[in-house]
Amino acid sequence: MYSNKKRGWSEINKRKKGQVTIFIIIAMIIVGLAVLFFFIIPRGEITTEFDEKNPYAFIQTCMEDKIEDTVEIISLQGGSIAPEHYIIHKDEKVEYLCYTNEYYRNCVMQQPLLKQHIESEIENEIRGDVVGCFNALRTSYEEKNYNVNIGPGITTVELLPKRIVTNFNYVLTVSKAQTDRYDSFSVVLNNNLYELVGITNSILDFETRYGEAETSLYMNYYHDLGVNKSKKSDGSTVYTLKDINNEKKFQFALRSGALPPGYRTS
């Protein structure tokens, strides 16, 4: 009897060990499939199903991240992708938008057409991605046996109140059972860079005419605005404008009314 009982416990232990082994094997298979999936499908690739009746959505999905990233870089660097005359602030190259190398003097505007400059910077930075996205759109149609013609056009960027609109003047014609034409492609981002650039221009205008701007006046008028001034030892100042609702910000540098080393105001 004791032998039978012992044999029974032995069989139960064997079954438990077998179950544990099976669970381990299943877990290893799941992990292996996850790793395989991660490496087979490249990150950043558009994996949503292509809608042949809505190429506008394809371009929106393909371009919006690039535009957003470009706008963020430009906003942190004073309006330029690759600033030429800048100061380092928190590891960022922040461009001087108003500058003088003299002491006591008010600065001179460096980018009098700041809005247009920023629009041009965005256009230039995304140009290669625009071509890539329309080529990818062509491929998606051809994989569904469409005849495709894409007439390349001009890309324009506009800073508008509360949004940034990027227009792609491309004409897409696709045909299979019938012929369809699509044009007026665009990507719209909800972004208040237009407003921040307007405030920046106001500050710069004040600095060139009268000297150091009083930031509290702007914050009293624009209740959703935060303004920070970071003074540097060489007389430079980095302004950071921030929308407190969405954390969007624009920062720029200037050197104006600088005082000689060792000079102290009373």
Backbone torsions as a table, in degrees:
resi	resn	phi	psi	omega
1	MET	NA	-44.7	178.6
2	TYR	-61.0	-38.4	-179.2
3	SER	-65.4	-39.9	179.3
4	ASN	-65.7	-40.3	179.8
5	LYS	-64.7	-41.6	179.8
6	LYS	-65.1	-40.8	179.3
7	ARG	-65.2	-36.1	178.0
8	GLY	-63.1	-45.6	178.3
9	TRP	-63.1	-36.1	179.8
10	SER	-64.2	-41.3	179.3
11	GLU	-67.3	-38.0	178.1
12	ILE	-63.5	-43.6	179.0
13	ASN	-62.8	-39.0	179.4
14	LYS	-64.0	-41.9	179.7
15	ARG	-64.1	-40.5	179.0
16	LYS	-63.6	-43.9	178.6
17	LYS	-63.1	-38.4	178.6
18	GLY	-64.6	-40.1	178.1
19	GLN	-64.3	-43.2	178.9
20	VAL	-60.6	-43.1	179.4
21	THR	-61.3	-42.4	178.8
22	ILE	-62.1	-44.3	179.1
23	PHE	-60.9	-40.2	179.2
24	ILE	-64.0	-43.5	179.4
25	ILE	-62.8	-43.8	179.5
26	ILE	-62.3	-43.1	179.6
27	ALA	-61.8	-40.8	179.5
28	MET	-65.4	-38.5	178.7
29	ILE	-63.9	-43.3	-179.9
30	ILE	-62.4	-45.9	179.3
31	VAL	-62.1	-42.6	179.6
32	GLY	-62.0	-41.9	178.1
33	LEU	-64.9	-38.5	179.1
34	ALA	-63.4	-43.7	178.9
35	VAL	-64.5	-43.0	179.2
36	LEU	-61.8	-41.8	178.7
37	PHE	-62.3	-40.5	-178.6
38	PHE	-62.3	-41.3	-175.8
39	PHE	-83.9	-27.9	-178.1
40	ILE	-74.9	-40.5	-178.4
41	ILE	-96.9	108.7	-176.8
42	PRO	-63.6	140.9	175.5
43	ARG	-67.0	140.8	179.9
44	GLY	90.3	-12.6	179.8
45	GLU	-75.6	141.1	179.5
46	ILE	-72.9	114.8	-176.0
47	THR	-107.1	-4.0	177.6
48	THR	-70.4	151.7	-177.6
49	GLU	-66.3	134.9	-178.9
50	PHE	-74.7	125.9	178.4
51	ASP	-101.1	105.5	-175.2
52	GLU	-66.6	-15.3	177.8
53	LYS	-93.2	-1.8	-177.9
54	ASN	-139.2	69.4	178.7
55	PRO	-66.7	-19.7	178.7
56	TYR	-62.4	-40.3	179.4
57	ALA	-65.6	-35.3	178.4
58	PHE	-61.7	-47.7	-178.7
59	ILE	-67.1	-38.9	177.6
60	GLN	-58.5	-48.7	-178.8
61	THR	-65.9	-38.7	-176.1
62	CYS	-70.7	-33.5	-170.3
63	MET	-104.2	-22.1	-167.8
64	GLU	-65.6	-36.6	179.1
65	ASP	-65.5	-40.9	179.0
66	LYS	-63.3	-42.9	179.6
67	ILE	-65.6	-43.8	179.3
68	GLU	-60.5	-45.2	179.6
69	ASP	-62.8	-41.2	-179.9
70	THR	-64.2	-44.2	179.5
71	VAL	-62.3	-40.4	-179.8
72	GLU	-64.0	-44.3	179.2
73	ILE	-62.1	-47.6	-179.6
74	ILE	-60.9	-40.7	-177.9
75	SER	-65.9	-31.7	179.9
76	LEU	-83.3	-14.5	-173.5
77	GLN	-114.1	17.6	175.3
78	GLY	81.0	15.8	174.0
79	GLY	107.5	1.2	-177.5
80	SER	-128.5	146.8	175.3
81	ILE	-72.1	-41.2	-179.3
82	ALA	-129.7	81.2	-177.9
83	PRO	-57.6	139.6	178.7
84	GLU	-98.2	-37.8	179.5
85	HIS	-118.6	104.1	-168.3
86	TYR	-146.3	170.2	171.5
87	ILE	-126.2	147.2	177.9
88	ILE	-83.5	125.8	179.5
89	HIS	-138.4	114.3	-178.3
90	LYS	52.2	46.8	177.0
91	ASP	68.0	11.4	176.8
92	GLU	-108.7	143.8	171.3
93	LYS	-84.7	107.4	-177.1
94	VAL	-105.6	120.4	-172.9
95	GLU	-74.7	143.6	172.4
96	TYR	-76.4	121.7	175.5
97	LEU	-99.4	-10.9	176.2
98	CYS	-151.2	131.9	-170.2
99	TYR	-155.2	144.5	164.1
100	THR	-146.3	142.3	177.9
101	ASN	-93.2	4.1	179.3
102	GLU	-94.0	157.5	174.3
103	TYR	-85.7	150.6	175.8
104	TYR	71.4	-13.6	-174.9
105	ARG	-87.6	145.2	171.6
106	ASN	-73.7	152.6	-174.1
107	CYS	-75.3	165.2	177.9
108	VAL	-112.1	133.1	-177.6
109	MET	-59.3	133.0	179.8
110	GLN	-102.1	-26.8	178.1
111	GLN	-131.0	76.8	-176.9
112	PRO	-63.6	-25.6	177.4
113	LEU	-110.2	64.7	-171.7
114	LEU	-63.4	-45.0	-178.9
115	LYS	-58.5	-48.8	-179.5
116	GLN	-65.3	-35.6	177.8
117	HIS	-62.9	-44.6	-179.9
118	ILE	-64.3	-43.4	177.9
119	GLU	-58.0	-43.3	179.5
120	SER	-66.0	-38.9	179.0
121	GLU	-62.9	-42.2	178.7
122	ILE	-64.8	-46.1	179.5
123	GLU	-56.1	-47.3	-177.5
124	ASN	-66.2	-37.5	-175.6
125	GLU	-72.0	-32.9	-175.2
126	ILE	-94.7	-0.8	-172.1
127	ARG	-55.7	-47.9	-179.2
128	GLY	-63.8	-35.7	179.3
129	ASP	-69.7	-33.7	177.3
130	VAL	-60.8	-48.1	178.4
131	VAL	-60.1	-43.8	-179.6
132	GLY	-62.4	-40.3	-179.2
133	CYS	-68.7	-39.8	178.6
134	PHE	-71.6	-31.8	172.8
135	ASN	-65.3	-39.7	177.8
136	ALA	-66.1	-36.3	176.5
137	LEU	-63.8	-43.0	176.9
138	ARG	-57.8	-47.5	-178.9
139	THR	-60.7	-40.6	-179.2
140	SER	-62.3	-39.5	177.2
141	TYR	-70.2	-43.5	-178.5
142	GLU	-62.6	-32.3	177.0
143	GLU	-66.3	-19.3	175.7
144	LYS	-102.4	18.8	173.9
145	ASN	66.6	32.8	172.8
146	TYR	-90.1	148.7	164.4
147	ASN	-86.2	129.8	-170.3
148	VAL	-126.3	137.0	170.4
149	ASN	-134.6	126.8	178.3
150	ILE	-121.3	116.7	176.5
151	GLY	-89.5	109.4	-176.5
152	PRO	-65.5	144.6	-179.1
153	GLY	-134.9	-158.3	-176.5
154	ILE	-101.1	139.0	174.4
155	THR	-98.4	130.6	177.5
156	THR	-128.2	145.9	178.9
157	VAL	-121.5	135.0	178.2
158	GLU	-127.6	127.0	169.0
159	LEU	-85.5	116.9	-178.9
160	LEU	-125.4	162.5	179.5
161	PRO	-52.4	121.1	175.2
162	LYS	68.8	7.2	-179.0
163	ARG	-159.2	160.6	172.6
164	ILE	-121.4	123.7	-177.0
165	VAL	-112.1	123.8	175.6
166	THR	-110.8	119.6	-179.1
167	ASN	-105.9	136.9	178.2
168	PHE	-116.2	108.2	-176.2
169	ASN	-82.8	57.8	178.5
170	TYR	-103.8	148.4	174.8
171	VAL	-117.8	120.6	-179.6
172	LEU	-108.0	126.2	174.7
173	THR	-122.8	125.5	179.7
174	VAL	-127.5	143.7	-179.0
175	SER	-144.1	141.2	171.5
176	LYS	-147.4	-93.0	173.4
177	ALA	-75.4	-28.6	177.5
178	GLN	-144.8	170.6	-179.2
179	THR	-108.7	130.5	177.5
180	ASP	-123.7	143.8	-179.9
181	ARG	-121.2	136.3	178.8
182	TYR	-131.5	136.6	175.0
183	ASP	-149.5	-173.1	-178.4
184	SER	58.3	49.3	175.0
185	PHE	-72.3	143.0	178.8
186	SER	-157.2	157.2	173.4
187	VAL	-127.2	126.9	-179.1
188	VAL	-114.0	125.0	177.0
189	LEU	-110.1	134.5	172.2
190	ASN	-77.4	108.3	-174.5
191	ASN	-158.2	139.1	-177.4
192	ASN	-103.4	32.0	178.0
193	LEU	-60.2	-33.4	178.1
194	TYR	-56.2	-47.4	-179.2
195	GLU	-66.8	-41.4	-178.9
196	LEU	-66.9	-36.2	177.4
197	VAL	-67.2	-38.3	177.3
198	GLY	-61.3	-42.9	177.9
199	ILE	-66.9	-39.4	176.9
200	THR	-57.9	-46.3	179.5
201	ASN	-61.4	-37.2	178.5
202	SER	-65.1	-43.3	178.2
203	ILE	-63.3	-44.4	-179.1
204	LEU	-63.6	-41.1	179.1
205	ASP	-62.4	-40.9	178.5
206	PHE	-64.1	-42.9	-178.2
207	GLU	-64.0	-38.5	-178.8
208	THR	-71.2	-29.5	-174.9
209	ARG	-92.8	-45.3	-167.5
210	TYR	-120.8	-16.0	-176.3
211	GLY	112.1	-155.5	-171.2
212	GLU	-59.5	129.8	-178.7
213	ALA	-78.5	144.9	177.3
214	GLU	-91.4	105.9	-172.4
215	THR	-68.7	-27.0	-178.3
216	SER	-63.1	-28.4	177.9
217	LEU	-62.9	-40.4	-179.7
218	TYR	-69.8	-40.8	-179.2
219	MET	-70.1	-30.0	176.1
220	ASN	-69.7	-34.3	-178.7
221	TYR	-81.7	-43.9	178.7
222	TYR	-104.6	98.7	-171.4
223	HIS	-69.7	-18.8	178.5
224	ASP	-95.2	9.6	-174.8
225	LEU	-104.8	135.5	169.5
226	GLY	-115.0	136.3	-179.4
227	VAL	-126.6	127.3	177.1
228	ASN	-123.2	136.9	176.7
229	LYS	-116.0	125.6	177.7
230	SER	-112.3	111.7	-178.3
231	LYS	-83.5	138.2	179.4
232	LYS	-110.9	158.8	-174.7
233	SER	-65.5	-23.4	-178.9
234	ASP	-88.4	6.2	-179.1
235	GLY	95.3	-1.9	177.8
236	SER	-78.9	158.6	175.3
237	THR	-134.3	134.6	173.3
238	VAL	-106.7	119.6	175.9
239	TYR	-93.7	134.9	172.1
240	THR	-123.1	116.2	176.9
241	LEU	-101.1	132.1	-176.5
242	LYS	-138.1	134.0	170.9
243	ASP	-81.0	115.5	-173.2
244	ILE	-71.5	-12.8	179.9
245	ASN	-80.8	-39.5	-175.2
246	ASN	-123.5	4.3	177.7
247	GLU	67.1	6.9	175.9
248	LYS	-67.7	139.9	-178.5
249	LYS	-144.7	160.9	176.0
250	PHE	-136.2	130.7	179.0
251	GLN	-129.3	149.6	-177.1
252	PHE	-152.8	163.6	-178.8
253	ALA	-117.3	153.5	171.0
254	LEU	-149.5	159.5	172.4
255	ARG	-132.0	111.4	-173.4
256	SER	-149.3	137.8	178.7
257	GLY	60.1	30.0	-178.2
258	ALA	-65.6	145.8	179.7
259	LEU	-106.2	148.8	179.7
260	PRO	-61.9	155.2	177.0
261	PRO	-56.0	136.2	178.0
262	GLY	87.7	-11.4	-179.3
263	TYR	-76.1	135.3	179.2
264	ARG	-125.8	135.7	174.7
265	THR	-83.2	153.9	-177.7
266	SER	-78.9	NA	NA
